[in-house]
């Protein structure tokens, strides 16, 4: 029995199967299409406002994606809602307020400065300041300890002389 030819026959047949499966998967793969919203605007200014608002509002479903960058169903609905409000003649502030009332601070990429968000805005500076105070206190104590350790009082100096005299 010739084991080497049997082994090579199996390897070649496995190779043919792998090539067929690879080619089949390439042929069956369809390109991914994303839905593109097409909104009609009366003016270029309305279109710019829509793009700006869509970039400033966060998708509630995707969490870290703007409405314009999200393909989620919620983002699609919100884009449609923003378009409707722009066409009704509402201002950007009114649209932002509507979205804020409906979804809270999360909908805004740049949260508003309120009593609830003060720690969010200034917390890192506060912690940096407190850390600097603590580091300065530690440095002062360490310097004070090292200065006091290097100076001997009279009794310590006399004791050191006696120890050195006994050794000599």
C-alpha positions in Angstrom: 0.0 0.0 0.0 1.3 3.4 -1.0 0.6 5.8 1.8 2.3 8.9 0.3 0.2 8.8 -2.9 -3.0 8.3 -0.8 -2.1 11.3 1.4 -1.3 13.6 -1.5 -4.6 12.6 -3.2 -6.5 13.6 -0.1 -4.6 16.9 0.2 -5.2 17.8 -3.4 -8.9 17.0 -3.1 -9.1 19.1 0.1 -7.4 21.9 -1.7 -9.9 21.7 -4.5 -12.8 21.8 -2.1 -11.3 24.8 -0.3 -10.8 26.7 -3.5 -14.4 25.9 -4.6 -15.8 27.1 -1.2 -13.7 30.3 -1.3 -14.8 31.1 -4.9 -18.4 30.3 -4.0 -18.4 32.6 -1.0 -17.0 35.4 -3.1 -19.6 34.9 -5.8 -22.4 34.8 -3.2 -21.3 37.8 -1.3 -23.4 40.9 -2.1 -22.1 44.4 -1.6 -23.5 46.1 1.4 -25.8 49.0 0.7 -26.7 51.6 3.2 -29.8 53.6 2.9 -29.3 57.2 2.0 -31.9 59.7 3.1 -32.8 62.1 0.3 -34.5 65.2 1.6 -35.8 68.0 -0.5 -35.0 71.5 0.6 -36.2 74.9 -0.7 -32.9 76.6 -0.1 -29.3 75.7 0.4 -29.4 77.4 3.8 -32.0 74.8 5.0 -29.8 72.0 3.7 -26.8 73.4 5.6 -28.9 73.7 8.8 -30.0 70.1 8.4 -26.5 68.9 8.0 -25.3 71.0 11.0 -28.1 69.8 13.2 -27.6 66.2 12.1 -24.0 66.4 13.1 -24.6 68.0 16.4 -27.3 65.6 17.6 -26.3 62.1 18.8 -28.2 58.9 17.8 -29.9 57.6 21.0 -29.5 54.0 19.7 -25.9 54.1 18.4 -24.6 56.1 21.4 -21.4 57.5 19.9 -22.6 58.4 16.4 -24.2 61.5 15.1 -27.6 61.4 13.4 -25.9 61.9 10.0 -23.4 59.1 10.7 -25.9 56.5 12.0 -27.7 53.9 10.0 -30.1 53.0 12.8 -33.8 53.2 12.5 -34.1 55.7 15.3 -31.6 58.0 13.6 -33.6 57.8 10.4 -36.7 58.8 12.2 -35.0 61.7 13.9 -33.5 62.9 10.7 -37.0 62.9 9.2 -38.2 64.8 12.2 -35.4 67.4 11.9 -36.2 67.8 8.2 -39.9 68.3 9.0 -39.2 70.9 11.6 -36.8 72.8 9.3 -39.4 72.8 6.5 -42.0 74.1 9.1 -39.7 77.1 9.7 -38.6 76.3 13.2 -35.3 77.7 14.4 -32.3 75.7 15.3 -32.8 76.5 19.0 -36.4 75.3 18.8 -35.3 72.0 17.2 -32.5 71.5 19.7 -34.9 72.3 22.6 -37.4 69.8 21.2 -34.8 67.1 21.0 -33.5 67.9 24.5 -37.0 67.7 26.0 -37.6 64.4 24.3 -34.2 62.7 24.9 -32.4 64.7 27.5 -28.7 65.7 27.6 -27.7 62.5 25.9 -28.9 63.7 22.5 -26.4 66.5 22.5 -22.8 65.9 21.6 -21.8 69.0 23.6 -23.8 68.9 26.8 -25.1 72.2 28.2 -23.5 73.9 31.1 -26.1 73.4 33.9 -25.9 72.7 37.6 -26.0 69.0 36.8 -23.1 69.1 34.3 -20.8 71.5 36.2 -18.8 68.5 37.6 -18.7 67.0 34.1 -17.2 70.2 32.7 -14.9 71.3 35.5 -14.4 68.0 37.4 -11.1 67.2 35.7 -9.7 70.6 36.5 -10.8 70.3 40.1 -9.2 66.8 40.5 -6.0 68.2 38.8 -5.9 71.1 41.3 -6.5 68.8 44.3 -3.8 66.4 43.1 -1.4 69.3 42.8 -2.1 70.4 46.3 -1.6 66.9 47.6 1.7 66.5 45.7 3.0 69.8 47.0 2.1 68.8 50.6 4.0 65.5 50.2 7.0 67.2 48.6 7.1 69.8 51.5 6.9 67.0 54.2 9.6 65.0 52.4 11.9 68.1 52.2 11.2 69.0 55.8 12.0 65.4 57.0 15.2 65.3 54.9 16.4 68.7 56.3 15.8 67.7 59.9 17.5 64.3 59.5 20.7 65.9 58.2 21.1 68.2 61.3 22.1 66.8 64.6 21.5 68.5 67.9 24.2 68.9 70.5 23.5 65.7 72.4 23.5 63.7 69.1 26.8 65.2 68.1 28.4 64.4 71.5 27.1 60.8 71.3 28.6 60.5 67.8 32.0 61.8 69.0 32.0 59.3 71.8 31.2 56.4 69.4 33.9 57.5 67.0 36.4 57.9 69.8 35.6 54.4 71.1 36.1 52.8 67.7 39.5 54.5 67.2 
